[in-house]
Amino acid sequence: MNGLAQGWAVTALALGGFQVLVCLHALRLRRRALADYARRGAATATGLRVHLFLPIHVDSPSTRRALDSLCRQALAERLIVCVESLDSPAGALARAAARRHAHVDCVAAGPARHCGQKNHNLLRGIAAFPDADVYAFADSDIHVPPDWLARLLEPMDDEAVAITTSHSRATPRAGARASVSSVAYCVLHSYLHALSTLPFVVSCWGGCTAIRRAAFDDMGVAQRWRDSVSDDVVLSAAATRQRRRTVYLPGLLCATVA
C-alpha cells in the first residue's frame, strides 16, 4: 500500500471512530436527559405567551396524529394550523380542529410564488397571529407527549436563550417490511441527532423549534424565509452568524414514522 492509500485509510478510520464516539455520546446524553425529566416530574410554566404553528398539506393518519397531540399542548395560547387552501383535504382537517378546540385557528396561505410552500404557510400564519413572546414550530408528521411544549420552553427561563430545538426519532412503520429508504431515513435522523448534541454543531430542526419573537424579528427570519425553500437550515445559519444562544434538547426527540 502506497503512502497516499495509507493516508486515506487512516483518515477513513479516524472519521469512522469519531462518528462512533459522537453516536455513543448522543445516546448517553439522551438517556441522561430522559432520566432527568423523570426525576423532575412535570415541566414548569415559563409565563411566556406562545403561539404554536403547524403547517400541513395533506390529510393523512400521521397528520391527524400530529394534530391531535399538538392540540393537547396546554402552554400554547394559540395553535395556528397553516394550509395552502381551506378547500383542500388539509384545509378541511384544519377547520374541523378549529371547531373542536377554541384555541385552534386555521390560516389559508394561498400558493407560494417565491419560496417553499412550508415557509409561505408559516409566514402567513405568523402575520395573522404575531402577538406572542415565543413562536414554536412543529411538523405535520410528528407525534409528541402532552408535556412536549413545556419541555421545549423550559430553557427559556434563562433570558439569554433565544432558540430551543430537538430532532425527530424515526421508526419504521408498524407491520411494514423495512426498505432501504426507510432504514436510511432512520439512520439519517439518528445521525443528525448525534451531531446536534455537540455544542459546536447545534442546528435547528423545523419540526421541533421555539424562538423568541424578538430574536425572530431581529434576525430577519421572515425575510430569509421569503427567499428560500428551507426553514430550519436558514434559521440555523442565521443563529450561528449572529451568535444567538441555541439550546438543543437531547431528551425531547419527536416520534415520526419512516
VEXTOR-905731 format. One record per residue: residue number from 1; residue in one letter; x, y, z of N, C-alpha, C in turn. Coordinates in nm, 2 decimals. Last residue first. Layout:
REM VEXTOR-905731
  pos  code     npx     npy     npz    capx    capy    capz     cpx     cpy     cpz
  NUM     A       X       Y       Z       X       Y       Z       X       Y       Z
...
This chain:
REM VEXTOR-905731
  pos  code     npx     npy     npz    capx    capy    capz     cpx     cpy     cpz
  258     A   -4.09    0.64    0.95   -4.02    0.65    0.83   -4.09    0.59    0.71
  257     V   -4.27    0.85    1.17   -4.27    0.72    1.10   -4.20    0.73    0.97
  256     T   -4.16    1.01    1.47   -4.21    1.02    1.33   -4.19    0.88    1.26
  255     A   -4.15    1.17    1.78   -4.17    1.04    1.71   -4.22    1.07    1.57
  254     C   -3.90    1.39    1.89   -4.03    1.37    1.85   -4.04    1.24    1.77
  253     L   -3.68    1.41    2.17   -3.70    1.37    2.03   -3.85    1.34    2.00
  252     L   -3.58    1.52    2.40   -3.71    1.57    2.35   -3.73    1.53    2.21
  251     G   -3.33    1.49    2.50   -3.43    1.41    2.55   -3.57    1.44    2.50
  250     P   -3.16    1.69    2.40   -3.15    1.55    2.35   -3.26    1.46    2.40
  249     L   -3.21    2.00    2.29   -3.27    1.91    2.40   -3.26    1.77    2.35
  248     Y   -3.00    2.28    2.25   -3.05    2.15    2.19   -3.09    2.06    2.31
  247     V   -3.03    2.62    2.24   -3.02    2.50    2.33   -3.08    2.38    2.26
  246     T   -2.85    2.89    2.12   -2.95    2.79    2.09   -2.92    2.67    2.18
  245     R   -2.79    3.23    2.12   -2.78    3.11    2.20   -2.89    3.01    2.17
  244     R   -2.66    3.37    1.83   -2.78    3.35    1.92   -2.77    3.22    1.99
  243     R   -2.47    3.46    1.65   -2.43    3.40    1.78   -2.54    3.40    1.88
  242     Q   -2.52    3.52    1.39   -2.55    3.62    1.49   -2.52    3.58    1.63
  241     R   -2.45    3.28    1.26   -2.39    3.40    1.22   -2.40    3.51    1.33
  240     T   -2.63    3.10    1.39   -2.49    3.08    1.40   -2.42    3.21    1.37
  239     A   -2.88    3.20    1.31   -2.85    3.19    1.45   -2.70    3.18    1.47
  238     A   -2.86    3.16    1.03   -2.88    3.30    1.09   -2.84    3.30    1.24
  237     A   -2.85    2.88    1.01   -2.74    2.97    0.96   -2.74    3.11    1.02
  236     S   -3.09    2.81    1.12   -2.97    2.76    1.19   -2.85    2.85    1.14
  235     L   -3.27    2.92    0.93   -3.27    2.96    1.07   -3.14    2.93    1.14
  234     V   -3.20    2.76    0.71   -3.19    2.91    0.71   -3.18    2.97    0.85
  233     V   -3.27    2.51    0.80   -3.13    2.54    0.76   -3.10    2.69    0.76
  232     D   -3.55    2.54    0.84   -3.46    2.51    0.95   -3.31    2.54    0.92
  231     D   -3.67    2.61    0.59   -3.69    2.69    0.71   -3.58    2.66    0.81
  230     S   -3.60    2.64    0.24   -3.58    2.57    0.37   -3.61    2.66    0.48
  229     V   -3.62    2.79    0.02   -3.71    2.68    0.03   -3.70    2.61    0.16
  228     S   -3.62    3.16    0.04   -3.56    3.03    0.04   -3.67    2.92    0.04
  227     D   -3.71    3.41    0.09   -3.62    3.40   -0.02   -3.56    3.26   -0.03
  226     R   -3.87    3.42    0.31   -3.93    3.46    0.19   -3.84    3.43    0.06
  225     W   -3.68    3.36    0.51   -3.77    3.25    0.47   -3.84    3.29    0.33
  224     R   -3.57    3.61    0.53   -3.48    3.50    0.49   -3.57    3.38    0.44
  223     Q   -3.78    3.76    0.63   -3.73    3.79    0.50   -3.64    3.68    0.45
  222     A   -3.81    3.63    0.89   -3.92    3.63    0.79   -3.87    3.66    0.65
  221     V   -3.57    3.67    1.02   -3.60    3.54    0.98   -3.71    3.54    0.87
  220     G   -3.42    3.89    1.13   -3.48    3.90    0.99   -3.52    3.76    0.94
  219     M   -3.34    3.89    1.38   -3.26    3.81    1.29   -3.31    3.82    1.15
  218     D   -3.54    4.04    1.51   -3.40    4.10    1.50   -3.32    4.02    1.39
  217     D   -3.76    3.86    1.49   -3.76    3.98    1.42   -3.62    4.04    1.40
  216     F   -3.66    3.64    1.65   -3.72    3.62    1.51   -3.71    3.75    1.43
  215     A   -3.61    3.77    1.89   -3.50    3.72    1.81   -3.54    3.69    1.67
  214     A   -3.87    3.83    1.96   -3.77    3.94    1.95   -3.66    3.89    1.86
  213     R   -3.99    3.58    1.99   -4.03    3.67    1.88   -3.93    3.78    1.86
  212     R   -3.77    3.30    2.04   -3.83    3.42    2.09   -3.87    3.52    1.98
  211     I   -3.86    2.99    1.91   -3.77    3.10    1.91   -3.85    3.22    1.96
  210     A   -3.85    2.63    1.90   -3.91    2.75    1.95   -3.81    2.87    1.95
  209     T   -3.90    2.33    1.71   -3.82    2.45    1.74   -3.90    2.56    1.80
  208     C   -3.94    2.09    1.54   -3.94    2.10    1.69   -3.85    2.21    1.73
  207     G   -3.91    2.10    1.27   -4.02    2.02    1.33   -4.03    2.03    1.48
  206     G   -3.68    2.23    1.20   -3.81    2.30    1.19   -3.92    2.23    1.25
  205     W   -3.40    2.22    1.40   -3.49    2.14    1.32   -3.63    2.20    1.31
  204     C   -3.10    2.39    1.42   -3.24    2.39    1.44   -3.31    2.30    1.35
  203     S   -2.79    2.26    1.55   -2.87    2.32    1.44   -3.02    2.31    1.48
  202     V   -2.47    2.25    1.68   -2.61    2.26    1.71   -2.68    2.33    1.59
  201     V   -2.20    2.21    1.68   -2.28    2.17    1.56   -2.43    2.18    1.58
  200     F   -2.08    2.27    1.92   -2.04    2.35    1.80   -2.11    2.31    1.67
  199     P   -2.18    2.08    2.10   -2.22    2.22    2.11   -2.18    2.31    1.99
  198     L   -2.34    1.79    1.99   -2.21    1.86    2.00   -2.24    2.01    2.00
  197     T   -2.59    1.70    1.93   -2.55    1.70    2.07   -2.42    1.77    2.10
  196     S   -2.60    1.69    1.66   -2.66    1.81    1.73   -2.63    1.81    1.88
  195     L   -2.51    1.44    1.59   -2.43    1.55    1.57   -2.47    1.67    1.65
  194     A   -2.73    1.28    1.68   -2.60    1.26    1.74   -2.51    1.38    1.72
  193     H   -2.93    1.37    1.50   -2.95    1.39    1.65   -2.81    1.38    1.72
  192     L   -2.82    1.28    1.27   -2.84    1.42    1.29   -2.86    1.46    1.43
  191     Y   -2.83    1.00    1.31   -2.70    1.07    1.30   -2.71    1.22    1.32
  190     S   -3.11    0.96    1.32   -3.03    0.92    1.44   -2.89    1.00    1.43
  189     H   -3.18    1.04    1.06   -3.23    1.11    1.17   -3.15    1.08    1.30
  188     L   -3.03    0.84    0.91   -3.00    0.98    0.90   -3.05    1.06    1.01
  187     V   -3.16    0.60    1.00   -3.02    0.62    1.03   -2.98    0.77    1.02
  186     C   -3.41    0.64    0.89   -3.40    0.62    1.03   -3.25    0.65    1.08
  185     Y   -3.35    0.65    0.62   -3.42    0.76    0.68   -3.40    0.76    0.83
  184     A   -3.25    0.40    0.57   -3.16    0.51    0.55   -3.22    0.64    0.62
  183     V   -3.48    0.25    0.62   -3.36    0.23    0.70   -3.27    0.35    0.69
  182     S   -3.64    0.34    0.41   -3.68    0.36    0.55   -3.57    0.35    0.64
  181     S   -3.49    0.26    0.18   -3.51    0.41    0.21   -3.56    0.43    0.35
  180     V   -3.48   -0.01    0.20   -3.36    0.06    0.20   -3.38    0.21    0.24
  179     S   -3.75   -0.12    0.43   -3.69   -0.09    0.29   -3.56   -0.02    0.31
  178     A   -3.91   -0.35    0.63   -3.81   -0.24    0.62   -3.76   -0.24    0.48
  177     R   -4.25   -0.40    0.60   -4.12   -0.46    0.58   -4.02   -0.34    0.56
  176     A   -4.48   -0.30    0.86   -4.43   -0.29    0.72   -4.29   -0.35    0.72
  175     G   -4.56   -0.31    1.12   -4.61   -0.41    1.03   -4.55   -0.41    0.89
  174     A   -4.53    0.04    1.15   -4.57   -0.08    1.22   -4.62   -0.19    1.12
  173     R   -4.25    0.19    0.99   -4.40    0.18    1.00   -4.43    0.04    1.06
  172     P   -3.96    0.26    1.19   -4.03    0.20    1.07   -4.18    0.19    1.10
  171     T   -3.89    0.59    1.32   -3.91    0.45    1.35   -3.98    0.39    1.22
  170     A   -3.70    0.87    1.42   -3.77    0.80    1.31   -3.77    0.65    1.35
  169     R   -3.72    1.12    1.62   -3.68    0.98    1.63   -3.76    0.90    1.53
  168     S   -3.61    1.46    1.55   -3.71    1.35    1.55   -3.65    1.22    1.57
  167     H   -3.46    1.71    1.76   -3.48    1.64    1.64   -3.59    1.54    1.65
  166     S   -3.50    2.04    1.90   -3.46    1.90    1.91   -3.49    1.84    1.78
  165     T   -3.45    2.37    2.05   -3.48    2.28    1.94   -3.44    2.13    1.98
  164     T   -3.47    2.72    2.12   -3.46    2.58    2.17   -3.50    2.48    2.06
  163     I   -3.33    3.04    2.12   -3.39    2.93    2.05   -3.37    2.80    2.12
  162     A   -3.22    3.22    2.31   -3.31    3.27    2.20   -3.38    3.16    2.13
  161     V   -3.13    3.26    2.64   -3.16    3.16    2.54   -3.26    3.22    2.44
  160     A   -3.12    3.46    2.82   -3.02    3.46    2.72   -3.04    3.36    2.61
  159     E   -3.31    3.41    3.01   -3.34    3.51    2.91   -3.24    3.52    2.80
  158     D   -3.41    3.11    3.11   -3.29    3.19    3.10   -3.31    3.29    2.98
  157     D   -3.64    2.99    3.05   -3.63    3.06    3.18   -3.51    3.15    3.19
  156     M   -3.59    2.85    2.83   -3.62    2.99    2.81   -3.64    3.06    2.94
  155     P   -3.58    2.58    2.88   -3.46    2.66    2.88   -3.48    2.81    2.87
  154     E   -3.87    2.52    2.86   -3.80    2.52    2.98   -3.67    2.60    2.98
  153     L   -3.99    2.47    2.61   -3.98    2.61    2.66   -3.90    2.62    2.78
  152     L   -3.99    2.20    2.57   -3.93    2.28    2.47   -3.90    2.43    2.52
  151     R   -4.16    2.12    2.79   -4.01    2.09    2.79   -3.94    2.17    2.69
  150     A   -4.40    2.23    2.69   -4.35    2.27    2.82   -4.20    2.24    2.83
  149     L   -4.43    2.07    2.46   -4.41    2.22    2.45   -4.35    2.27    2.58
  148     W   -4.46    1.81    2.58   -4.36    1.84    2.48   -4.33    1.99    2.47
  147     D   -4.65    1.70    2.74   -4.56    1.80    2.80   -4.45    1.84    2.71
  146     P   -4.78    1.50    2.59   -4.86    1.62    2.64   -4.77    1.73    2.69
  145     P   -4.56    1.39    2.32   -4.63    1.37    2.45   -4.69    1.51    2.50
  144     V   -4.61    1.39    1.96   -4.54    1.43    2.08   -4.62    1.41    2.21
  143     H   -4.53    1.31    1.64   -4.63    1.28    1.75   -4.55    1.30    1.88
  142     I   -4.51    1.45    1.31   -4.45    1.42    1.44   -4.57    1.38    1.54
  141     D   -4.57    1.55    1.07   -4.56    1.41    1.08   -4.50    1.36    1.21
  140     S   -4.58    1.82    1.04   -4.71    1.75    1.04   -4.70    1.60    1.05
  139     D   -4.38    2.00    1.29   -4.40    1.94    1.16   -4.53    1.85    1.16
  138     A   -4.39    2.31    1.46   -4.40    2.17    1.46   -4.42    2.12    1.32
  137     F   -4.27    2.59    1.65   -4.30    2.53    1.52   -4.30    2.38    1.53
  136     A   -4.34    2.88    1.83   -4.30    2.74    1.83   -4.35    2.68    1.70
  135     Y   -4.25    3.20    1.93   -4.31    3.12    1.82   -4.25    2.98    1.83
  134     V   -4.32    3.40    2.22   -4.24    3.29    2.16   -4.32    3.23    2.04
  133     D   -4.49    3.60    2.28   -4.35    3.62    2.32   -4.26    3.52    2.25
  132     A   -4.71    3.73    2.03   -4.67    3.63    2.12   -4.53    3.66    2.16
  131     D   -4.88    3.83    1.78   -4.87    3.88    1.92   -4.84    3.77    2.02
  130     P   -4.93    3.74    1.52   -4.79    3.78    1.56   -4.77    3.81    1.71
  129     F   -5.12    3.60    1.33   -5.11    3.59    1.48   -4.97    3.62    1.53
  128     A   -5.07    3.66    1.06   -5.21    3.66    1.12   -5.22    3.66    1.27
  127     A   -4.80    3.62    1.04   -4.86    3.75    1.00   -5.00    3.77    1.06
  126     I   -4.79    3.35    1.09   -4.73    3.45    1.18   -4.78    3.58    1.16
  125     G   -4.92    3.25    0.86   -4.97    3.22    1.00   -4.92    3.32    1.10
  124     R   -4.75    3.34    0.66   -4.89    3.38    0.66   -4.95    3.36    0.80
  123     L   -4.52    3.19    0.73   -4.52    3.34    0.73   -4.66    3.39    0.73
  122     L   -4.61    2.92    0.69   -4.57    2.97    0.83   -4.57    3.12    0.83
  121     N   -4.65    2.92    0.41   -4.76    2.89    0.51   -4.73    2.95    0.65
  120     H   -4.39    2.97    0.32   -4.50    3.06    0.29   -4.62    3.04    0.39
  119     N   -4.26    2.74    0.41   -4.22    2.88    0.45   -4.33    2.98    0.44
  118     K   -4.40    2.55    0.26   -4.40    2.55    0.40   -4.36    2.68    0.46
  117     Q   -4.34    2.62   -0.01   -4.48    2.63    0.04   -4.48    2.63    0.19
  116     G   -4.04    2.83   -0.05   -4.11    2.70   -0.03   -4.25    2.72    0.03
  115     C   -4.09    3.12   -0.26   -4.02    3.05   -0.16   -4.09    2.91   -0.14
  114     H   -4.25    3.26   -0.44   -4.10    3.29   -0.44   -4.03    3.21   -0.33
  113     R   -4.51    3.16   -0.42   -4.46    3.20   -0.55   -4.30    3.22   -0.55
  112     A   -4.75    2.94   -0.28   -4.62    3.01   -0.27   -4.57    3.05   -0.41
  111     P   -5.11    2.98   -0.27   -4.99    2.92   -0.33   -4.86    3.00   -0.31
  110     G   -5.26    3.04    0.06   -5.25    3.05   -0.08   -5.12    2.99   -0.14
  109     A   -5.29    3.02    0.33   -5.18    3.10    0.29   -5.19    3.13    0.14
  108     A   -5.53    3.02    0.57   -5.51    2.98    0.43   -5.41    3.07    0.37
  107     V   -5.53    2.91    0.90   -5.49    3.02    0.81   -5.47    2.96    0.67
  106     C   -5.72    2.83    1.19   -5.66    2.79    1.07   -5.64    2.91    0.98
  105     D   -5.68    2.78    1.55   -5.72    2.87    1.43   -5.65    2.81    1.31
  104     V   -5.76    2.68    1.87   -5.71    2.64    1.74   -5.76    2.73    1.63
  103     H   -5.89    2.71    2.11   -5.76    2.78    2.09   -5.70    2.75    1.96
  102     A   -6.12    2.56    2.10   -6.14    2.71    2.10   -6.00    2.78    2.07
  101     H   -6.17    2.28    1.90   -6.09    2.34    2.01   -6.09    2.49    1.99
  100     R   -6.35    2.21    1.70   -6.34    2.13    1.82   -6.27    2.20    1.94
   99     R   -6.30    2.39    1.49   -6.44    2.38    1.55   -6.44    2.30    1.68
   98     A   -6.04    2.34    1.44   -6.07    2.47    1.49   -6.21    2.47    1.55
   97     A   -6.05    2.09    1.33   -5.98    2.10    1.45   -6.02    2.23    1.52
   96     A   -6.19    2.15    1.09   -6.25    2.06    1.19   -6.19    2.07    1.32
   95     R   -6.00    2.30    0.96   -6.13    2.37    1.00   -6.20    2.28    1.11
   94     A   -5.80    2.11    0.91   -5.77    2.22    1.00   -5.90    2.29    1.05
   93     L   -5.94    1.94    0.74   -5.89    1.89    0.86   -5.86    2.00    0.96
   92     A   -5.98    2.12    0.52   -6.10    2.06    0.59   -6.06    2.00    0.73
   91     G   -5.71    2.16    0.45   -5.79    2.27    0.50   -5.92    2.22    0.57
   90     A   -5.65    1.90    0.35   -5.58    1.96    0.47   -5.65    2.07    0.53
   89     P   -5.82    1.89    0.13   -5.84    1.80    0.24   -5.77    1.85    0.37
   88     S   -5.90    2.24    0.05   -5.83    2.12    0.03   -5.86    2.02    0.14
   87     D   -6.01    2.48    0.11   -6.09    2.39    0.03   -6.03    2.25    0.01
   86     L   -5.82    2.64    0.22   -5.92    2.58    0.31   -6.01    2.48    0.24
   85     S   -5.49    2.60    0.12   -5.62    2.63    0.08   -5.72    2.57    0.18
   84     E   -5.25    2.56    0.26   -5.25    2.64    0.13   -5.39    2.69    0.10
   83     V   -5.24    2.62    0.62   -5.26    2.54    0.50   -5.26    2.63    0.37
   82     C   -5.16    2.60    0.95   -5.14    2.68    0.83   -5.15    2.58    0.71
   81     V   -5.30    2.64    1.26   -5.28    2.54    1.15   -5.27    2.61    1.02
   80     I   -5.20    2.75    1.55   -5.23    2.80    1.42   -5.20    2.70    1.32
   79     L   -5.29    2.76    1.87   -5.23    2.67    1.78   -5.29    2.71    1.64
   78     R   -5.23    2.98    2.14   -5.29    2.96    2.01   -5.22    2.85    1.94
   77     E   -5.09    2.92    2.37   -5.21    3.02    2.38   -5.29    3.00    2.25
   76     A   -4.97    2.63    2.49   -4.99    2.70    2.36   -5.12    2.79    2.38
   75     L   -4.96    2.47    2.71   -4.90    2.60    2.72   -4.91    2.68    2.59
   74     A   -5.08    2.22    2.65   -5.15    2.32    2.74   -5.09    2.46    2.74
   73     Q   -5.13    2.04    2.38   -5.02    2.12    2.44   -5.08    2.24    2.52
   72     R   -5.32    1.91    2.24   -5.31    1.88    2.38   -5.20    1.95    2.45
   71     C   -5.28    1.96    1.97   -5.40    2.02    2.03   -5.39    2.01    2.18
   70     L   -5.07    1.78    1.92   -5.04    1.93    1.94   -5.16    2.00    1.99
   69     S   -5.20    1.54    1.89   -5.10    1.56    2.00   -5.07    1.70    2.02
   68     D   -5.36    1.59    1.66   -5.42    1.56    1.79   -5.33    1.58    1.91
   67     L   -5.17    1.64    1.47   -5.26    1.75    1.51   -5.33    1.72    1.64
   66     A   -5.04    1.39    1.45   -4.97    1.51    1.49   -5.06    1.62    1.54
   65     R   -5.25    1.23    1.37   -5.19    1.20    1.50   -5.11    1.33    1.54
   64     R   -5.31    1.35    1.12   -5.41    1.35    1.22   -5.35    1.32    1.36
   63     T   -5.07    1.30    0.99   -5.11    1.43    1.01   -5.21    1.44    1.12
   62     S   -5.08    1.02    0.98   -4.97    1.08    1.05   -5.00    1.23    1.08
   61     P   -5.31    0.98    0.81   -5.31    0.93    0.95   -5.20    1.00    1.03
   60     S   -5.38    1.29    0.64   -5.32    1.15    0.64   -5.33    1.11    0.79
   59     D   -5.42    1.54    0.43   -5.50    1.47    0.54   -5.46    1.33    0.54
   58     V   -5.15    1.77    0.37   -5.24    1.66    0.33   -5.32    1.62    0.46
   57     H   -5.02    1.99    0.47   -5.05    1.99    0.32   -5.14    1.87    0.28
   56     I   -4.96    2.22    0.74   -4.99    2.08    0.69   -5.03    2.10    0.54
   55     P   -4.77    2.37    0.99   -4.81    2.37    0.85   -4.84    2.23    0.80
   54     L   -4.84    2.50    1.30   -4.83    2.37    1.23   -4.87    2.38    1.09
   53     F   -4.72    2.69    1.57   -4.76    2.69    1.42   -4.74    2.55    1.36
   52     L   -4.82    2.84    1.87   -4.76    2.72    1.80   -4.81    2.71    1.66
   51     H   -4.73    3.10    2.07   -4.81    3.06    1.96   -4.74    2.95    1.89
   50     V   -4.72    3.19    2.41   -4.66    3.11    2.30   -4.77    3.08    2.19
   49     R   -4.60    3.39    2.66   -4.71    3.37    2.57   -4.66    3.30    2.44
   48     L   -4.44    3.27    2.95   -4.43    3.33    2.82   -4.56    3.30    2.74
   47     G   -4.44    3.13    3.18   -4.50    3.26    3.19   -4.50    3.33    3.05
   46     T   -4.34    2.88    3.20   -4.24    2.99    3.18   -4.30    3.13    3.20
   45     A   -4.41    2.60    3.41   -4.46    2.71    3.32   -4.36    2.82    3.32
   44     T   -4.21    2.31    3.43   -4.26    2.43    3.49   -4.30    2.53    3.38
   43     A   -4.29    1.97    3.38   -4.22    2.09    3.34   -4.29    2.21    3.40
   42     A   -4.32    1.71    3.62   -4.38    1.80    3.52   -4.29    1.92    3.50
   41     G   -4.01    1.55    3.72   -4.16    1.55    3.71   -4.20    1.65    3.60
   40     R   -3.74    1.51    3.77   -3.80    1.65    3.79   -3.95    1.65    3.78
   39     R   -3.70    1.25    3.69   -3.67    1.29    3.83   -3.74    1.42    3.86
   38     A   -3.76    1.25    3.42   -3.83    1.16    3.51   -3.82    1.20    3.66
   37     Y   -3.56    1.42    3.32   -3.71    1.46    3.31   -3.79    1.38    3.41
   36     D   -3.34    1.27    3.38   -3.35    1.40    3.45   -3.50    1.44    3.44
   35     A   -3.37    1.06    3.21   -3.37    1.03    3.35   -3.39    1.16    3.43
   34     L   -3.35    1.20    2.96   -3.48    1.13    3.00   -3.48    1.10    3.15
   33     A   -3.08    1.28    2.98   -3.19    1.38    2.98   -3.32    1.32    3.01
   32     R   -2.94    1.04    2.98   -2.93    1.13    3.10   -3.05    1.23    3.10
   31     R   -3.01    0.94    2.73   -3.05    0.87    2.85   -3.05    0.95    2.98
   30     R   -2.89    1.15    2.58   -3.03    1.12    2.57   -3.08    1.05    2.69
   29     L   -2.62    1.12    2.64   -2.69    1.24    2.67   -2.84    1.22    2.67
   28     R   -2.57    0.86    2.54   -2.55    0.89    2.68   -2.63    1.01    2.72
   27     L   -2.62    0.90    2.26   -2.70    0.80    2.34   -2.69    0.83    2.49
   26     A   -2.42    1.08    2.20   -2.56    1.12    2.19   -2.65    1.03    2.27
   25     H   -2.19    0.93    2.25   -2.21    1.05    2.33   -2.36    1.09    2.32
   24     L   -2.23    0.74    2.04   -2.23    0.69    2.18   -2.25    0.81    2.28
   23     C   -2.20    0.92    1.82   -2.32    0.84    1.85   -2.34    0.79    1.99
   22     V   -1.93    1.01    1.86   -2.04    1.10    1.86   -2.18    1.03    1.89
   21     L   -1.79    0.76    1.83   -1.79    0.84    1.96   -1.90    0.94    1.97
   20     V   -1.85    0.71    1.56   -1.89    0.61    1.67   -1.90    0.68    1.80
   19     Q   -1.73    0.93    1.44   -1.87    0.91    1.43   -1.92    0.82    1.53
   18     F   -1.46    0.87    1.50   -1.52    1.00    1.55   -1.67    0.98    1.55
   17     G   -1.42    0.64    1.36   -1.41    0.64    1.50   -1.47    0.76    1.56
   16     G   -1.44    0.74    1.10   -1.54    0.64    1.15   -1.53    0.63    1.30
   15     L   -1.23    0.91    1.09   -1.36    0.97    1.07   -1.47    0.87    1.13
   14     A   -1.02    0.73    1.12   -1.03    0.84    1.21   -1.18    0.89    1.21
   13     L   -1.05    0.57    0.89   -1.06    0.51    1.03   -1.09    0.61    1.13
   12     A   -1.00    0.76    0.69   -1.13    0.69    0.70   -1.16    0.63    0.84
   11     T   -0.74    0.83    0.75   -0.84    0.93    0.76   -0.98    0.86    0.77
   10     V   -0.61    0.58    0.70   -0.61    0.64    0.83   -0.71    0.74    0.85
    9     A   -0.67    0.56    0.42   -0.72    0.46    0.52   -0.72    0.51    0.66
    8     W   -0.53    0.78    0.32   -0.68    0.77    0.31   -0.74    0.67    0.40
    7     G   -0.27    0.70    0.38   -0.33    0.82    0.44   -0.48    0.83    0.43
    6     Q   -0.24    0.47    0.23   -0.24    0.46    0.37   -0.30    0.59    0.44
    5     A   -0.25    0.59   -0.02   -0.36    0.50    0.02   -0.36    0.48    0.17
    4     L   -0.02    0.74   -0.02   -0.15    0.81   -0.03   -0.26    0.72    0.01
    3     G    0.19    0.54    0.01    0.16    0.64    0.12    0.03    0.71    0.11
    2     N    0.06    0.21   -0.10    0.15    0.33   -0.10    0.11    0.44    0.00
    1     M    0.09   -0.12    0.00    0.00    0.00    0.00    0.09    0.12    0.00
